[in-house]
Amino acid sequence: MSFTVAYQDWYLALPLVGIVAGFIGRRYRWMRYVLVGLGPLYGAALFVLLSIGAVLAGTDALGVAVIILATTFSLAPILSAWKGSRTPSVVATVALVAMTGLFFYALLLWLPATTAVLAAAIAGPPRRRVKPAPSVRAGDDRLDATSR
């Protein structure tokens, strides 16, 4: 890949923020909904900005493939929420971390998306709210005379 990104040292601490956000998401249900949207929103917006800015036009084929794969993997929390399983987010987290290790400077812009996918993988997908069974009113727990 042929472009580089300047970064600050604090930027590399973002995975710690993702881990903390993931554990908060395990405790609070509303946080899971936030985590499902963060990674895909950032990844899609970054892809659009890179496409508009003609960065993709000046990149070789491998660079374009890596950027498209990173964007696709950043959409995994949506699939995870749809299926009700954390497996897509976990696979995407492993893939994004491996790709970031191989193409560090190229995928440094995707570090916030990787952090959000990591947090979504730790928190798990949002659970659907289960309606509780209706409670038995006083006197209704006796057998009905017509059902004998």
PANU-556533 format. One record per residue (C-alpha): residue number from 1; residue in three letters; x, y, z. Coordinates in steps of 0.5 Angstrom, whole numbers. Example, Ala and Ser with C-alpha at 12.3 -4.5 7.8 and 13.67 -1.06 7.14 Angstrom:
<pts>
PT   resi   resn       x       y       z
PT      1    ALA      25      -9      16
PT      2    SER      27      -2      14
</pts>
This chain:
<pts>
PT   resi   resn       x       y       z
PT      1    MET       0       0       0
PT      2    SER       3       7      -2
PT      3    PHE       0      12       3
PT      4    THR       2      13      11
PT      5    VAL      -2      16      16
PT      6    ALA       1      20      22
PT      7    TYR      -2      18      29
PT      8    GLN      -1      19      36
PT      9    ASP       1      15      42
PT     10    TRP      -5      15      45
PT     11    TYR      -9      12      39
PT     12    LEU      -5       5      40
PT     13    ALA      -9       5      47
PT     14    LEU     -16       5      43
PT     15    PRO     -16      -3      44
PT     16    LEU     -16      -2      52
PT     17    VAL     -22       3      51
PT     18    GLY     -26      -3      47
PT     19    ILE     -24      -8      52
PT     20    VAL     -27      -3      57
PT     21    ALA     -33      -2      53
PT     22    GLY     -34      -9      52
PT     23    PHE     -35     -11      59
PT     24    ILE     -40      -5      60
PT     25    GLY     -44      -8      54
PT     26    ARG     -44     -14      58
PT     27    ARG     -47     -11      64
PT     28    TYR     -52      -6      61
PT     29    ARG     -56      -8      55
PT     30    TRP     -57      -1      52
PT     31    MET     -49      -1      51
PT     32    ARG     -50      -7      46
PT     33    TYR     -54      -3      41
PT     34    VAL     -49       3      41
PT     35    LEU     -43      -2      40
PT     36    VAL     -47      -6      34
PT     37    GLY     -47       1      31
PT     38    LEU     -41       4      32
PT     39    GLY     -36       0      28
PT     40    PRO     -40      -1      22
PT     41    LEU     -42       7      22
PT     42    TYR     -34       9      22
PT     43    GLY     -32       3      17
PT     44    ALA     -37       5      12
PT     45    ALA     -36      13      13
PT     46    LEU     -29      12      12
PT     47    PHE     -29       8       6
PT     48    VAL     -34      13       3
PT     49    LEU     -29      18       5
PT     50    LEU     -23      15       2
PT     51    SER     -27      13      -4
PT     52    ILE     -29      21      -5
PT     53    GLY     -22      23      -3
PT     54    ALA     -19      19      -9
PT     55    VAL     -15      15      -4
PT     56    LEU     -17       8      -7
PT     57    ALA     -15      11     -14
PT     58    GLY      -8      12     -12
PT     59    THR      -8       5      -9
PT     60    ASP      -5      -1     -12
PT     61    ALA     -10      -8     -12
PT     62    LEU      -8     -11      -6
PT     63    GLY      -9      -4      -2
PT     64    VAL     -16      -4      -5
PT     65    ALA     -17     -11      -3
PT     66    VAL     -15     -10       4
PT     67    ILE     -19      -3       5
PT     68    ILE     -25      -7       2
PT     69    LEU     -24     -13       7
PT     70    ALA     -23      -8      13
PT     71    THR     -29      -5      11
PT     72    THR     -33     -11      10
PT     73    PHE     -30     -14      17
PT     74    SER     -32      -8      21
PT     75    LEU     -40      -9      19
PT     76    ALA     -40     -16      22
PT     77    PRO     -43     -13      29
PT     78    ILE     -49     -12      25
PT     79    LEU     -49     -19      22
PT     80    SER     -48     -21      29
PT     81    ALA     -54     -18      32
PT     82    TRP     -58     -21      26
PT     83    LYS     -56     -28      28
PT     84    GLY     -56     -27      35
PT     85    SER     -49     -30      36
PT     86    ARG     -42     -27      37
PT     87    THR     -39     -31      33
PT     88    PRO     -39     -26      27
PT     89    SER     -36     -21      31
PT     90    VAL     -31     -25      34
PT     91    VAL     -28     -28      27
PT     92    ALA     -28     -20      25
PT     93    THR     -24     -18      31
PT     94    VAL     -19     -24      29
PT     95    ALA     -19     -22      22
PT     96    LEU     -18     -15      23
PT     97    VAL     -13     -15      28
PT     98    ALA      -9     -20      24
PT     99    MET     -10     -15      18
PT    100    THR      -7      -9      22
PT    101    GLY      -1     -13      24
PT    102    LEU       0     -14      17
PT    103    PHE      -1      -8      14
PT    104    PHE       0      -3      20
PT    105    TYR       0       4      17
PT    106    ALA      -5       2      12
PT    107    LEU     -10       0      17
PT    108    LEU      -9       5      22
PT    109    LEU     -15       9      20
PT    110    TRP     -19       3      22
PT    111    LEU     -17       2      29
PT    112    PRO     -23       5      32
PT    113    ALA     -27       1      28
PT    114    THR     -23      -5      30
PT    115    THR     -24      -3      37
PT    116    ALA     -31      -2      36
PT    117    VAL     -32      -9      33
PT    118    LEU     -27     -12      39
PT    119    ALA     -32      -9      44
PT    120    ALA     -38     -11      40
PT    121    ALA     -35     -18      40
PT    122    ILE     -34     -18      48
PT    123    ALA     -41     -15      50
PT    124    GLY     -44     -20      45
PT    125    PRO     -51     -19      41
PT    126    PRO     -56     -15      44
PT    127    ARG     -61     -20      47
PT    128    ARG     -69     -19      45
PT    129    ARG     -73     -18      50
PT    130    VAL     -77     -24      53
PT    131    LYS     -84     -22      55
PT    132    PRO     -85     -26      62
PT    133    ALA     -91     -31      62
PT    134    PRO     -97     -28      65
PT    135    SER     -98     -29      72
PT    136    VAL    -103     -33      75
PT    137    ARG    -109     -28      79
PT    138    ALA    -111     -30      86
PT    139    GLY    -116     -36      85
PT    140    ASP    -115     -38      78
PT    141    ASP    -110     -43      80
PT    142    ARG    -115     -48      81
PT    143    LEU    -118     -53      76
PT    144    ASP    -123     -51      72
PT    145    ALA    -130     -55      73
PT    146    THR    -131     -56      65
PT    147    SER    -124     -59      64
PT    148    ARG    -125     -65      68
</pts>
